[in-house]
């Protein structure tokens, strides 16, 4: 990155992602000037109060001298701001975004003749929490960060931006906008559709006693976890990436039809091949890599049938200063060992809890 003296970075939107990147910049480059614009005045107040922002601005025109400008608002707002940015950005400015779909923003960038400025970005991070209050200065650390340069942006700018992300601790990977949207469709957007379809399938067979819901608390709930995502967010994402999502779903339907045919014709070889190929590919996926879909960090614990055993296990974790995210009891143990499920915010906490509980004599199963 350039010398940080007099280096200026503007943020349009200070939610979870924008706020986290701004906080990372402040931690790594404490001398940088960071400007913030947001319709949420509380976010601006908090970012100014904790020292993340150098100053807030009431109009985007105030960012005319910025070296970098991050578009971190919803995409329709980002697009609306482009004509203003076109008028005020200096030629050396790098304009970037953090959106999970690139097609809409790139069409708008081309329409506004801003391709010489624009390098799209998409950090592969997320949280069940949102807003500046949930932002933290290490959210993008060791996370893959898509970099999608426009066709006419200078290679010098791309190299500079990539180095900047590496300085923040992220792992930049460079792809075209089209390939980015295809990749995220297959590893994020389509899985969300399939998970929701599975939930709707089971719901359609629910009985008046709600027994399927009770029995689904094991492996089924785990593989459909992402179906609990915000439906408004996913409505917008799917409508922004229709070509790749529709193509992937058609391929998925073809694979299901092939499995139906194999089952109905007693084709043991094809049935075995279906599961074997999936098993081999899944087992080749790195265990602790940061991907588009947020990971769960969980341990399962066998609890003896004795007084206060459950409370004691949880107490051991709390007294050690390990931050618990969630606690659950697993009655359906078809796919999970251990009756007590403890969820954590990161892998380090999960590992520490597992070691601690084993030292206390508990049988622990890590996920």
C-alpha positions in Angstrom: 0.0 0.0 0.0 1.0 3.6 -0.5 2.5 5.7 2.3 -0.3 6.2 4.8 0.5 9.8 5.5 -2.3 11.8 3.9 -3.8 8.6 2.5 -7.6 8.9 2.5 -10.2 6.2 2.3 -14.0 6.8 2.0 -16.7 4.4 3.1 -20.2 4.7 1.8 -22.1 2.4 4.2 -20.9 1.3 7.6 -22.7 -1.9 8.2 -21.1 -5.2 9.2 -18.8 -5.5 6.2 -18.0 -1.8 5.7 -17.5 -1.3 9.4 -15.3 -4.3 9.7 -13.1 -3.3 6.8 -12.8 0.3 8.2 -11.9 -1.1 11.6 -9.2 -3.3 10.0 -7.8 -0.3 8.2 -7.6 1.7 11.4 -5.8 -1.1 13.2 -3.3 -1.8 10.5 -2.9 1.8 9.2 -3.6 4.1 12.2 -2.4 7.2 10.3 -4.9 6.8 7.4 -7.7 9.3 7.0 -11.0 7.4 7.0 -14.2 9.2 6.0 -17.7 7.8 6.5 -21.1 8.4 4.9 -24.2 6.5 5.9 -27.9 7.2 6.2 -27.7 5.5 9.6 -26.5 8.3 11.9 -26.1 6.0 14.8 -23.5 3.9 12.9 -21.6 7.1 12.0 -21.7 8.2 15.7 -20.4 4.9 16.9 -17.6 4.8 14.3 -16.5 8.3 15.2 -16.7 7.6 18.9 -14.6 4.5 18.8 -11.9 6.2 16.6 -12.5 4.2 13.4 -13.5 7.2 11.4 -11.4 10.4 11.2 -14.6 12.3 10.3 -18.1 11.8 9.0 -19.4 13.6 5.9 -23.0 14.6 5.1 -22.5 14.5 1.3 -20.6 12.1 -1.0 -19.0 15.1 -2.7 -16.7 15.4 0.3 -14.9 12.2 -0.8 -13.4 13.9 -3.9 -9.8 13.5 -2.6 -10.1 9.9 -1.4 -7.5 7.4 -2.7 -9.9 4.5 -2.2 -13.7 4.6 -2.0 -15.6 1.5 -0.7 -19.2 1.0 -1.7 -20.8 -0.9 1.2 -24.4 0.2 1.0 -27.2 -2.0 -0.6 -26.5 -2.3 -4.4 -29.3 -0.1 -5.5 -28.0 2.7 -3.3 -24.4 2.1 -4.6 -25.7 2.4 -8.2 -27.5 5.7 -7.4 -24.3 7.2 -6.0 -22.2 6.5 -9.2 -23.1 9.7 -11.1 -22.0 11.7 -8.1 -18.7 9.7 -7.8 -18.0 10.1 -11.5 -18.0 13.9 -11.0 -15.8 14.1 -8.0 -13.2 11.2 -8.0 -9.6 12.0 -8.9 -8.1 9.9 -11.7 -5.9 7.8 -9.3 -8.8 6.8 -7.1 -9.7 3.1 -6.7 -13.5 2.5 -6.5 -14.6 -0.9 -5.0 -17.6 -2.6 -3.6 -18.3 -5.6 -1.3 -21.4 -7.1 -2.9 -22.0 -10.9 -3.3 -23.3 -10.5 -6.9 -21.4 -8.5 -9.5 -23.6 -8.3 -12.6 -25.8 -5.4 -11.6 -23.0 -3.1 -10.3 -20.8 -3.9 -13.3 -23.6 -2.9 -15.7 -24.0 0.3 -13.8 -20.3 1.0 -13.8 -20.1 0.5 -17.6 -23.2 2.8 -18.1 -21.5 5.5 -16.1 -18.1 5.0 -17.8 -16.3 4.3 -14.6 -14.5 1.1 -15.6 -11.1 2.8 -15.3 -11.7 3.3 -11.6 -13.5 0.1 -10.5 -12.2 -3.1 -8.9 -15.0 -5.1 -7.5 -14.6 -7.0 -4.3 -16.4 -9.6 -2.2 -15.0 -10.7 1.2 -16.2 -14.2 1.9 -17.4 -13.5 5.4 -20.6 -13.1 7.3 -22.3 -13.2 10.6 -25.8 -13.9 12.0 -25.5 -10.3 13.4 -25.6 -7.2 11.3 -24.9 -3.5 11.5 -21.9 -1.5 12.7 -22.4 -2.8 16.2 -21.5 -6.3 15.0 -18.4 -5.1 13.0 -14.9 -6.2 14.2 -11.4 -5.5 13.1 -10.5 -9.1 12.2 -13.6 -10.2 10.3 -11.7 -10.4 7.0 -8.5 -11.7 8.5 -7.5 -15.1 6.8 -10.7 -15.0 4.7 -10.8 -15.3 1.0 -11.6 -12.0 -0.7 -12.8 -12.0 -4.3 -11.2 -9.3 -6.5 -13.0 -8.7 -9.8 -11.2 -6.0 -11.9 -13.1 -4.3 -14.6 -11.7 -4.7 -18.2 -10.0 -1.3 -18.5 -8.7 -0.7 -15.0 -4.9 -0.4 -14.9 -3.0 -3.4 -13.7 -1.1 -1.1 -11.4 -4.3 -0.3 -9.5 -5.2 -4.0 -9.3 -1.8 -4.9 -7.9 -2.0 -2.0 -5.4 -5.4 -3.1 -4.2 -4.4 -6.7 -3.9 -1.4 -5.7 -1.8 -3.7 -3.5 0.4 -6.0 -6.5 1.1 -3.1 -8.7 1.9 -1.9 -6.0 4.4 -5.3 -6.2 6.1 -4.9 -10.0 6.5 -7.3 -11.1 3.8 -6.5 -13.7 1.0 -7.3 -12.0 -2.3 -8.3 -14.2 -5.3 -8.7 -12.6 -8.7 -11.6 -13.6 -11.0 -13.7 -12.0 -13.6 -17.1 -10.7 -12.5 -18.8 -13.4 -14.6 -16.8 -16.2 -13.0 -17.3 -14.8 -9.6 -21.1 -14.9 -10.0 -21.0 -18.4 -11.3 -18.8 -19.6 -8.4 -21.0 -18.0 -5.7 -24.1 -19.3 -7.4 -22.9 -22.9 -7.0 -21.3 -22.7 -3.6 -23.7 -20.3 -1.9 -26.9 -19.2 -3.8 -28.0 -22.7 -5.0 -27.3 -24.4 -1.7 -29.6 -21.9 0.0 -32.3 -22.8 -2.4 -31.8 -26.5 -1.9 -31.7 -26.2 1.9 -35.0 -24.3 1.9 -36.5 -26.9 -0.5 -35.6 -29.7 1.8 -37.2 -27.9 4.7 -40.3 -27.2 2.7 -40.4 -30.9 1.6 -40.4 -32.1 5.2 -42.9 -29.4 6.3 -45.3 -30.7 3.6 -45.4 -34.1 5.3 -45.7 -32.8 8.9 -48.4 -34.3 11.1 -50.7 -32.6 13.6 -48.4 -33.5 16.5 -45.3 -31.9 14.9 -43.4 -35.1 15.2 -41.2 -34.5 12.0 -40.1 -31.3 13.5 -39.0 -33.0 16.7 -37.2 -35.8 14.8 -35.5 -33.4 12.5 -33.4 -31.9 15.3 -30.4 -34.1 14.4 -28.5 -34.2 11.1 -31.4 -32.8 9.1 -31.3 -29.5 11.0 -27.6 -29.3 10.5 -27.6 -29.7 6.7 -30.5 -27.2 6.4 -29.1 -24.6 8.8 -28.7 -22.0 6.0 -32.5 -22.2 5.4 -32.8 -19.9 8.4 -31.3 -17.0 6.4 -33.1 -13.7 5.8 -35.7 -14.3 3.0 -35.6 -10.7 1.9 -31.8 -10.8 1.4 -32.1 -14.0 -0.6 -34.9 -12.8 -2.7 -32.7 -9.9 -3.9 -29.6 -12.1 -4.3 -31.4 -14.7 -6.5 -33.0 -12.0 -8.7 -29.5 -10.4 -9.1 -27.9 -13.6 -10.3 -30.7 -15.4 -12.3 -28.7 -16.9 -15.1 -26.2 -18.9 -13.0 -28.7 -19.9 -10.3 -31.2 -21.2 -12.8 -28.6 -23.1 -14.8 -27.3 -24.7 -11.6 -30.7 -25.7 -10.4 -31.5 -27.3 -13.8 -28.3 -29.4 -13.5 -29.3 -30.3 -9.9 -32.7 -31.5 -11.1 -31.0 -33.6 -13.8 -28.9 -35.3 -11.2 -31.9 -36.0 -9.0 -33.8 -37.4 -12.0 -30.8 -39.7 -12.6 -30.9 -40.9 -9.0 -34.7 -41.5 -9.3 -34.0 -43.6 -12.4 -31.3 -45.6 -10.7 -33.5 -46.3 -7.7 -36.5 -47.4 -9.8 -34.4 -49.6 -11.9 -32.5 -51.2 -9.0 -29.2 -49.9 -10.5 -26.9 -50.4 -7.5 -23.8 -49.3 -9.3 -25.2 -45.8 -10.1 -26.5 -45.4 -6.6 -23.2 -46.3 -5.1 -21.3 -44.0 -7.6 -23.6 -41.1 -6.7 -22.8 -41.3 -3.0 -19.1 -42.3 -3.5 -18.3 -39.3 -5.7 -20.0 -36.9 -3.3 -18.1 -38.5 -0.4 -14.7 -38.2 -2.1 -15.2 -34.6 -3.2 -16.5 -33.5 0.2 -13.7 -35.2 2.1 -11.2 -33.2 -0.1 -12.6 -29.8 1.1 -10.3 -28.2 3.6 -11.6 -28.5 7.2 -11.1 -24.9 8.4 -11.1 -22.9 5.3 -13.3 -19.8 5.3 -15.9 -20.0 2.6 -19.0 -18.1 1.5 -21.3 -20.0 3.8 -20.6 -19.3 7.5 -19.2 -22.1 9.4 -20.5 -23.6 12.7 -17.9 -24.3 15.4 -19.5 -27.0 17.6 -18.5 -29.7 20.1 -20.8 -32.4 21.3 -20.5 -33.8 24.9 -21.8 -36.9 26.6 -23.5 -36.0 29.9 -23.8 -38.6 32.6 -27.2 -39.0 34.2 -26.5 -37.4 37.5 -27.4 -34.2 39.4 -26.1 -30.9 38.0 -23.9 -32.7 35.3 -25.2 -30.5 32.6 -24.8 -27.3 34.5 -21.3 -28.3 35.6 -20.1 -28.8 32.0 -21.4 -25.4 30.9 -20.0 -23.8 34.0 -16.5 -25.2 33.3 -16.6 -23.4 29.9 -17.8 -20.2 31.3 -15.3 -20.1 34.1 -12.5 -20.5 31.6 -13.6 -17.3 29.8 -14.6 -19.1 26.6 -17.5 -17.3 24.9 -20.4 -19.6 24.1 -22.6 -18.7 21.1 -25.4 -21.3 21.7 -26.4 -24.3 23.8 -28.6 -27.2 22.7 -29.8 -30.7 23.7 -29.7 -33.3 20.9 -32.4 -36.0 21.3 -32.0 -37.3 17.8 -28.5 -38.7 17.7 -28.6 -40.6 14.5 -26.0 -38.3 12.9 -24.4 -36.7 16.0 -22.7 -38.1 19.0 -23.1 -36.4 22.4 -26.3 -35.1 23.9 -25.0 -31.6 24.8 -24.3 -29.3 21.8 -22.1 -26.3 22.4 -21.7 -23.7 19.7 -18.9 -21.1 19.6 -18.0 -18.0 17.5 -14.6 -19.3 16.3 -12.7 -22.5 15.9 -10.1 -21.6 18.6 -12.8 -21.3 21.2 -14.3 -24.7 20.2 -10.9 -26.4 20.4 -10.2 -24.8 23.8 -13.5 -26.0 25.1 -13.0 -29.5 23.9 -9.6 -29.7 25.5 -11.0 -28.3 28.8 -13.9 -30.6 29.0 -11.8 -33.7 28.2 -9.5 -32.7 31.1 -12.6 -32.6 33.3 -13.4 -36.2 32.3 -16.1 -35.6 29.7 -16.4 -37.6 26.5 -16.2 -34.9 23.8 -16.8 -35.1 20.0 -15.5 -32.3 17.8 -17.2 -31.1 14.6 
